Amino acid sequence: MTDSPIQIHDSALARTLAGHLLDIHAVVLKPNEPLTWSSGWNSPIYCDNRLTLRYPEIRTLIRDGFIEILHGLPNMPDVITGTATAGIPHAAWVADQCSLPMAYVRGKAKAHGLGNQIEGGIDKGEQTVVIEDLISTGGSALGVIDALEFVGVDVTALLSIFTYGFTQANDAFAQKGIPVYSLTDYATLIDVAVQKGVVSSEDLETLEEWRLSPETWPG
């Protein structure tokens, strides 16, 4: 498997978390029975990190992993921002543990009331990190970052639970120039899945072919 340019902060944590995601079926691997995403892509993997909310020990592991990354940044942010909806609870737990304000960003502005897209309060000139549960193409996270930058907020980093390591996302974040950290990634997860017997070593070529060309797989 090719490593993603998105930074994995702690390789031991990445393996531990990947194992948990497989154990609770937050990640399902079906290299020989492809699933279909809402985008229409065929995929040998489906990831639903919302299932981690049910397990206090796993969500605490995720929270503490994010906080460790924060302490390694040049400056602690003024505000923790979550992506709607899956990033919101993790952002809340991190903000609470760090005694920091929290905000979240909707996919689009409300069509009623004040029409807010950014909720919870964050001011022009403040620094924030964005917490996302999953990075695929990166489009949703980049939309959140653009919304924050539009109102003058300084986004210093993007943190995610899991990344597929798609070239499209890596290129987009590199162009944006914002550091991206993930607690675990596709390459780590597949390696752990082989060790656990979830998939066989014979499936590795299929799984890598999909990661390299997800929009056209299986071709």
Beta strands, then each sheet from edge to edge (+ up, - down):
strand 1: 7-8
strand 2: 27-29
strand 3: 35-36
strand 4: 42-43
strand 5: 45-47
strand 6: 79-83
strand 7: 102-105
strand 8: 118-119
strand 9: 127-135
strand 10: 154-163
strand 11: 180-185
sheet 1: 1+ 11+ 10+ 9+ 6+ 7+ 8-
sheet 2: 2+ 5-
sheet 3: 3+ 4-
end
